[in-house]
Each structure stands twice: as structure tokens, then as C-alpha cells.
């Protein structure tokens, strides 16, 4: 099932039930007073965060969400039943925006809920209007309509660390090696067209699709996924040693991050030089010398070296444990 991280839907809260005109009957009398009950309240609409990050995919063929209406009032002063509230499950990290009012809510924790539309109140039955001066009221009121609106839902992943870098930097392969996530990989640009997730000893890693120069201006696929970095706690910046200029590759991605949102440049960052198996020890030393001028945490790895993978796993877990506590 394809990953869906944005969705436009129409949502409607329930209408209130109508109040009714009814009469209480007694033996020997045609009627003995007003007894029409009030209508029930229409169901409210809530959004609720769930751990299924691809929950929106289940709604791709469903565009209308409507809560239950309240029931009309009954005889003998019976109140109509309230409509059942509607809960729409969305992935943790979702931003749910009312497109008419621009009001939005962010759901950042599992089971967090937010009321987004109110159901209409029930109408009044004729018993409500009974008074000493009006013992036989024939009045009632209809139920009020529920609120309704179009909504735009956008998912911004909430993960511990994001793997970023240019296309073919080895992010998907590295995610697979570190977490057994089984992300699809290939030797072409935009290998990853959706974020892939993996679990590294309890820490969630996300492989963010490759950025290209100009991504922050909408070029390629990168801009679509830059938002997924916003709530990532730590960035693992992957740079392939196949590159003839690792510093240039680093600066291209950093420029796109800053153009999209300067706050991204303030996040903790670890540089991971990937594909050490494609260079000689001398070439690796040369590239390390260049990149160390950036004064960042720098690690190296080859996905074909099990010892290197284990060493990297241990280093990243230590970094994550320290970084998350800050």
C-alpha cells in the first residue's frame, strides 16, 4: 500500500434531532397535556492519533466523513437519543487544518484527540413550551445543523532520527543494514519515493527521500518530504564516498534545509560517510581530512562490513540516548 502523507476530505458533524409535538393521553380524555420530547444532540467529530503512520492510505477512496444525527424527540417526554461521536484516526504527527478557517491542530502523541467539529443541538419539543398561560402548546423547533468543513491533513513524521542526503547516498541500504527495515533500493535518482522507517533498539529511524539542489524551491521530490525532517530530533547526514567532493555534497543538502526552514540547521547532526568499500584507505583518509574541517561528529560505514555496521549501531545508539535526553 502506497504511503500517503496528505489528504483532502470533507467532514460533517451530526444534525440535532427535531423536537416533536406529542400529547399525553389519559383514560376518558382526548389528551391531557403536552408531552413532546426534545431532539437528541448531533454527534461531534474528533481526530485521534494512532501509531499506524500509513493510516491515511485507508482513506484514499473515502472523501466524506459524517457523524451520526441526533434522534427526534419521542412521546411521553422522552428525549431523543444523541448521535454517536465520530473519531477519525490519523497518524501521529498529523496536522489537521480546517481550510475555511485556517484553524489547525497538531497531534504529536498516540491517542491524543482533538475536537474539530461540533454536532448540532437538538430541537425543543412542545412540552418545553408548556406554561400556566399556555397549557396546550403546539410549538416545537427543528434540530440545529452540525458544523461542516473541508479539511487538509498533512503528516509530519515524529521520529528519533532522520537519514538525509543526496540521492544514492546509501540511506536506504544503511537503514536496511541497521534495522532490517527492508526499504527498496536501486541505482537511480529518487530511489526512495516515500519515507521508510526502521527500529534501532527502540529508536525510530526514517530514511527521508533524497534531496537535490533546488528542492526547497520545489524541484524534484525533496520539497514534498522536507517537512518530515521538522520534528526529527537528530539528523544523520549520509554522504557517499563515491562523490568527488564530499564537502560540496554536504553543503548542497544544508543549503536546502536552511532554505526550507532555518530551524533545521540548529538540529543535532552526525555525518556518516557511506560506501567505504568503494575507496582505498588513502582516499578515505583524504575525504575524512576534508570533511573534518566542518567540526561535526563523523562516522564511516560500509553496508557490506558487518563489523562496521555493528560499530555504527553502537555509536548511533549512544548518540541517540544522549541526544534525546537533552
N, C-alpha and C positions, 0 to 999 in steps of 0.2 A: 504494500500500500504506500503510495507516494506521500512524502512528508508535506503537510500543508501548514503554513505558519501565518496565514492571513485569510480572513473570511468576511464577507458582507452578508448579513442576514436581517430579516425583518422580525421584530418581536412585538407581541401584543399581550398585555395583561388582561385578565378576565373582566367581563362586564358584571356589574352588580345585578342581582336578580330583582325583578319588579315587585313592588308592593301590590297587594291584591285587595279587592273588596269582597268580603265574605260576611255572613250573618250567622249569629249563634241562634240555633233553633231550640225551643223548649216545647214540651208537650202542651198542646192546646193553644199555642201561639204560632203565627206565621214566621215570626223571627223575634229575637229577644236581645238585639244589640249587635253592634259592630264587632267582628272578630277576625278581620283580615290581618294576616301577619306581614311583617317586613321581609323584604328580599334579602338573600344572603350576599355577602361581600364577594367580589370577583377575586380570583387568585392573583397574588403578587408574582413577580418574576425576579429570580436571583441568578447570579452566576457563581459557580463554585469551582475552585481549583482542584485538579486531580493530577496524579503523578504521571499519567499517560501523556507524554509530550506530543503524540500524534493524534490526539483526540479530535482535532478539527477535521481530520480526514473522514471521520464517520459522518460528518455533516455536509459533505461536498454535494450531495444530491438533495439536501433538505434546506430550504431557504426561509421557511416561515415557522416561527415558534409561537404558539398561542396557549396561554394559560386557561384554565377552566373557568367558565362563567359561574356566578352565584345562582342558586336556585330561587325561583319565585317564592313569595310567602305562601303559607297554607291557611287552611281554615282553623278555627278554634285557637286563634292567637299564635299559631305555630310559625316560628321564624324559618325562613328558607335556609338551606344548607349553604355554607361558604364554599366557593370554588377552591380546588386544590392549588396550592402554590406550585409554580413551575421552576425547577432548578436546571440550569443549563451548565453542563460540565465543560470546562475549558482547561487547557494545560497550565501548570504552574508557570508563572512568568507572563501570562496574558495581560494585555492592556485592552480593555473593553470600552469603546468610545461611542457615545450617542452622537450620531452625525448631525442631528438637528441642533443640539445644544452645545456640542463640543465637550460636554462633561465626560470624563473618563475615570475608570477605576483600574488599579493595578492589583493583580492577585499574585503574591510572592511566596505563599506557603500553602502546602497541601491542606485541603478542607477549608481554606479561607473562603468566605462567602460575602457577597455584596448585593444589596437590593438595587435593582436598576429600573424597575417599573412597578407602579402601584396599581392594584386592582381597584375597580370602581366600587363605591359604596352601594349597598342595597337600597331599593326604594322603600317608601313607607306605606304600610297597609292602612286600611280605613280605621282600624282600632286606634291607631296613633292620634287620629284627629277627633276622637270622641271627647266630648266635654259636656258640662252641665247645660250649656246653651246649645249643644249640637249632639244629641244622643244617637242620632242615626246618620252619621257622616257617610257620604258616598265618594269621598275623595281617596285617592291613592296616588303614588308617584312612581315613575319608572326608575329602574336602577341606573346608576351613573356608568358611563363608558370607562373602561380601563385605559391606562396610558399605553401608547404605542409609539414605536420609533424604529428607524433603521439604525443598525449598529455595525461598526467595523471592529473586528477582533484581530489583534496582532500579537504574535507570540515573540517574546524576547527571552531566550533561554536563560535559566538560572543554574549555572554550573560552577564548579570549583576552579577549573582551568580551561582555557581555550587554546587550541593549537592553531596558530595563524602563520601565514607565509604566502609567498607567491605560488601559482600553480606548479605542480610537480616538485614541491619542496620536500615531499615524502611524508606529509602529515597523516594521510590515511594508512599508509603502511606502518607508520610508527604507532598510531592508535591501535591497530590490529595487534602489533607485537607487544605493546604494553598491557592491553586489556582484553585481547581476544574479541574485539568488537565486530570483526568480520565486515569492515567497511569495504565498499567496492573500490578497486584501484585500477589504474591504467596509465598509459604513457601518452596522454593527450591533455591539452589545456582544459581546465574546468573538469578534471576527473570527478570531483565531488560536486554534485549539484544540490545537495541538501546536507545539513549538519548531521554528523554521525556522533553517537555517544558511546562511551565506554566507562567501565568501573575499574579504578585502580585502587584496590584495597580500601574501598569505601569512599573514595573521592571520584566525582564525576568529571570526566574529560570530554570536551566537544571538539571535533575536527571541524573548524569553520572553513567553508569553501574558499578556494584560492582567490586572492585579490590580484588585480592588475593595476598598472598605473592609470589613474583616472577613474578608479572605482567609486570614489566619493562623489564624483560628478555623474554617476550613473552608467559608466562604461562597464561592459561585461556583466557578470553575475554578482560581483563582490558587494556592490552597494546594497543589494537585497539582503545580504547576510551580515553587514557591518553591525546592525542593531543587536545581533546576538552576542556581540562582544561587550555590550554596555554593562551587563550585570555579571560578567565573568570576573572572578576575584583575582586571578593571576593569568598572565599571558605566557604561553610557551611559544616563542618565535622560532619557527623552523626555517633553516636556510640550507639549501642543497650545496654540497661541496662540488657538484658538477658545474656550479657557477664560476665564471672567471673573475667575478668581483663580488664577494660576499657582503662587503660594506655597502655597495650600491644597492644590492637586493634588499638589505636591511632598511636602508633609508627610503626606498620606494614604498615599502609597506608602512613605515612610520609616518610618512607624509600623508598617506591615505587615511590612516587612523586619525591624525590631527585635523585633517580637513573635514572629516565627518563629525568628530566631537573631540575637542582638545582634552577633555577629561580622560579619554582613553590613554593619552600619553603619560598620565600620572599613575597608571596601574603598575603593579609589580610585574617585571618582565624577566624571563630567563631565555637566553639564546641557546638553541640546540642546533649544532651543525650536524646535518644528516648525511648519510651515504659515504661514510668514511672508507668504505670498501672500494670506492672508485678512484681514490687518490693515493699517491705514495706517502710514506711518512714525512718526507721532506715537504711535499706540497701541503699536507695537513698542518705542519708546523708554520709554514708561511702564511696560510689563511688564518690560523689562530693568532698569529702576531698582529695581523691587520685588525681582526675583529676585537681583540682585547683592548684596543685603543678606545673602544666605546665604554669601557669600565662597567660592563654588565656581567651578571652570572652567565658563564658559558660552559656548555656541556657538549659532548660529542657522542655519536652513536652510529652503528650500522645495524639494520634490522636482521642481518644475516649472522650477527655475532651474539650468541646467547649470553655470553659473559657481559658484553657491553650493555645488552638490554637489561639484565638483572641489576647491573650497577646503576644504570639510568633510573630504573624503577625505584631503587632505594633512595637515590638523590632527590627525585621528584617528590616522593612521599615526605621526606624530611622538609623540603621546601614548602610543600602544601601545609603540613602540620604547623610549621612556624608562621607561614603567611596568613592562614585562616584565623589564627589566634590573635593577630594584630588588630 
